[in-house]
Amino acid sequence: MAHKGLPVAVVGAGMIRFGELFEQSYEDMIVGAYRACLASVDKGIDEDRLEAAWLGTAAGSLIRHEIVTGASLAEPIRFFPRPVTRIENACCTGSDAVRNAAFAVAAGAYDVVLVVGAEKMRDIPSRDSLIRQTGVMFHEWWAPRGATAPNRFGQFATAHMDAYGTERRHMALIAEKNHHNGSLNEHSFFRREISCEQVLDAPIVSWPLGLLDCCPTTDGAAAVILARADLAHEFSDHPIYLYGSGLATDPLISPWKREFTAFPATTLAAQEAFRMGGIGPEDIDLAEVHDCFTITELITYEDLGFCAKGEGKDWVERGGPMLGGERPVNTSGGLKAKGHPVGATGVSQVVELWDQLRGEAGERQVEGARTGLTHNMGGIGTIVLVNIFGSEATV
Amino acid sequence: MNRIAAHAAYVPRNVLTRESAREAWPRLGMAVQSRAVPSLDEDVVTMGAEAALRALARAGLRGDELSAVFFASTSSPYVVKSAAALVGDYVGAPRTACVLDAGAGAHAGLLCLVNALRDRDLVERGPILVVAADAIFGPPNDASDLGFGAAAVAYVVAAEGFAVLEDFDFGYSSYANVWQTPGDTHVRRYDDDRFDRSAGYAAQMTAGLDAFLARVPSEPDWYALQLAGTADESRVAAAVPAGRLVGRELAQRIGDTGCANTLLGLSLGLGRAAAGERVLALAFGAGTVAALLRADSADPAGEPLDTEADGRVELSYVQYAKHRRLIPLAALPDMGAPFAASPAWEREKHFTVGLRGSRCVACGSLNFPQRAYCLDCRGQEFREEPLPRRAEVVTYNLQYVVGIGPEEAPLPICTALLENEPAGRYGGKVAALVTDASVDAVKVGTKVELVPRRGDVEDGLVKYGWKFRPLAAA
């Protein structure tokens, strides 16, 4: 009997190594990810089978100072005149491109489609990408020019510490874990271990968050090919299937937040995805979650139901999210070590599940992994997208 | 007859003391014991707004009842752009309000008050807000720099009140030994004290006082004079009966505050005056302005002007140099156009600078700023109301990477629940930077208040708004 879920399969997934890719253009990165994705298709694929594409780039105009459209993907891989839709939904961009492409397949509009996530962030100084943006401009009294991400997530860390006794040490354990995992991933920007002590001793960016609590500003691209589930074996020996996809929203700006110790949109998005797949958090073997800051990952354990509210600190201390632990989280190294090229991040999470659910993750392989979850957060819990993939066919 | 209904002052907490000034200038005499210095995020608009809001609160008036805002300053952030109108934004002046900017001399403060007290036509339409604020700097290596200061004072002139203008007088002269040309960051002077004494402050103040005393029918009870803090001040003070001159201690503490100078003294005098007593005010800038005010009853505020309410922090000379922008700072990257001139800013400023929110009629949630659908219940009917200025910190962070502004890291930033608003809602909160606070002063639960402050500057245009300041522990 088929697994409950959407009639959509992943038949190829690939990415380039994330990092400070000064030598690669936005287009170079797209080409690299596309070729890696094509190469991952077990039985090969005639490129003409790709009927449409979705391009996820979050901050094209903001950072690149150039308009990004569907043509920004169609040109470099000579895809025109086929349809390409560009998705921008903050840090959920990549996951939302996957979701929308999947819905188009599920709706019967297309049989096989391409999804590419790409972001060029390091063509401007890293300080600029944080400070210059006017993305959270509503904080109009603020200097200089609105709020920054470390500021906003730092306030969640403070509140969580105050409410539940969480310590900076617990967050540091998450950074240590993700760097360890990243050291095992050839696509990871940072491939070196760091210790909990190093995290605690790092310069402070936005107390209580230090430099090593923060993910890096990164360039990168990732790509997946989605197909009708019933056609998946035409292309792949071991396709993975979309069990469910959930998306929820919450206000962006600080004064409109109802709470500062949870991201309710995570819980709601996960519920929607779980319902589609007829499963629950207990069925998840591993998860790629949005660790833009260590506190984000810690709160996400609780919001996804991997542990009770307020017990994220205990769960990480017990080794729950570690490789070999109860439910490994961010086996790829996460945003923290692998990098966070915003539009590519959500797509690259699918690449990690592709490797894991097919048993191809090498040293960081989660034994017997059959069901995995990706969690992407835009804003400050403002938009959360959860996609769940599994190795059982959904048709 | 027009009357003074209320008055209030604001004195920034930072001072440069004579001792600290000696770090840089061991041989430069400092006429006053210390001089007040605005914080990095203050100027005459924010200081004036604070004094104005305090005066309106004391008068029990709303900003939208005003007929006019008169603003006097010789140190406006703009050559072209009305500082009076920016103060009007802060207090929520109505569309019909007249705004008047006066300056070019320290006499302008008292002149604005005299004109407000004489203008019955305007007061028939509504009360007049008179604000005087200055933050004056001289050449750094000139003794005058160390004698200037910073403060703001505000008066509400209305049909009802406790004090009236009995008489006024002017003394004409184009000579005052300070000048500043556009582009200068400080005032200059002709460095000859003996000549200045014969033609400037001491000579004109003494002559103005003699002439006015000859006009008025009886000896005033209190004297509020422009106080220079210098030896010349003693010559002027000698003409006043012993024990009747107010404001000398204040001037010694905060320096010569220009347009606010005489009006601060007048505030102190009105605070002391018993029913029926008279206060003589004399200001010097372009010639002299003299006014005689009579208190018909004691000041209803019932408390003396507290010029130390905002605390006192002694700056090192290096900090002073930074505060008065002697240390150049990198500019923010050019964004192409200043946000504070944009349509978005114009749409929001009634709420964000005027500090107003929308109260949901259905569920009572205080939405800030205005909304079409209530954040909490989706209600669509709202009552606009002023936000309370007091709040309690819900959460905070300490920003160590603060970009390119003049603020020193770490900078506390907090989200706070407004006074009397219930927790656990989407509404009822404000987020802002924290100012005039030590890093360890902010915790979850700390009581804070919103104060008018400057944000960043784009293309020369200042973004005015609000910041939180910890409330002094009761």
Interface residues (C-beta under 8 A of the other chain):
Chain A: R127 D128 L130 I131 R132 T134 M137 H139 E140 W141 W142 A143 P144 R145 A147 T148 P150 N151 G154 Q155 F156 A157 T158 A159 D162 P203 I204 V205 S206 W207 P208 L209 P251 I253 S254 P255 W256 K257 R258 E259 F260
Chain B: D41 L332 P333 M335 F339 A344 W345 E348 T352 F368 L375 V394 T395 Y396 N397 L398 Q399 Y400 V401 V402 G403 I404 G405 E407 P410 I413 C414 T415 G424 R425 Y426 G427 K429 V430 A431 A432 L433 V444 R453 R454 G455 D456 K463 G465 W466 K467
